[in-house]
Amino acid sequence: MALRIDYSHSLRPFDAHVELTVAAGETLALVGPSGAGKTTTLRVVAGLLRPDRGMVAVDGETWLDTSAGLERPAEQRRVGDGHDDNEEEDETDDEAHALLT
């Protein structure tokens, strides 16, 4: 499964801009400090957050294109989200891990 993301979104302390492509068979890990935009990126892919500007495509199928007014509803995207609540290993229990199925 291939994934392409390119979005910009205003967050409180900064403007997030993410542009990445994950080829079929590759694995991607989003890592960084709390507030860096990891959960925002996962929410954009899942359709839970509409960015100020952007596009999301999976296997060549466009799920979001703000310039064309296209937005596939979250319930029609095959994306799962699980939270890491193990505070002993990770102090930020708001970390999210997405799984494309």
N, C-alpha and C positions, 0 to 999 in steps of 0.2 A: 504494500500500500504506500503510495507516495503522498506527501503533504507539502503544500506551499502556503506560506503565510506572509502577508505584508500588511502591516497596519500601523496607525498612529492613534494614540488616545491620550487625552489630558488626564493626568493623575494629580493629586494635590501638590506634591512637592516638585513634580517634573512632568514633562511630556514624554510618554513612552513611544518608541518607534521600534518595531520588530520586523525584520525581513529574514526569512529562512526557508530553506527547501530541504526536505528529508526524502531521500530516494527510497524506493521500495526495497525492503530488506535491511535498511539502516535503522539504528536505534538512536534516539535523542533523549538526553537528560537535561532538564532545565534546572540549573543550580544558581544560587546567588543569595545575597543577604535578604532579610525580610524587607519587603517593600520595593524590591527590584523589578517587579512586574511579572513574575512567574505565574501566579494565579490569574492575573489579568489575561495573559496569553492563553492559558487553558480555557478561561471563560469565553474568550473570543472564538476559539476553535469549536467549543461546544455549543455556541449560539446563545449563551447566557448573558453576554455583554455585546452590544453593538458599538464598535469603535467609532471615533469621529470620522475616520477614513480607513478604508482597507478592503482586503480580499482574502478569502480562504478557499483553497481548492484541494480536493482529495481525489487522487487517481484521475486527474483531469476534469473532474466534475466540480463546478463552482458552487460553493455553499454560501458565499458572501461576496458581494461586489457592491460597495456603497456607491460608486460612481454610476453604476447601471441600475441602482435601486433594487438589486436582487438580494434576498435574504431567505435562506432555507430555514424553516422553524427548527428549534432545538430538538423537538421530539422526532424529527425526521433525520437527524444526524446520528450516526452510529458511534457515539462517544460516551465513555463512562468516566466517572470522576470519583476518586476515593481519597479520603483525607488521612494523613499520618498523624495519629493521636498519641503516639508513644513519646511522652515528654522526656523520658530518660535518655532517649537517643537523639531527640530533636526538640529543642526548646520552642520552636515555632509550630504549635499545633494547628496553625492555619495553612500549613503547606499542603498543596494538592498534587496528586499524581494522576495524569490522564492516561487512559488506555483506549486506543483506537481498535475496535473489534471488527 
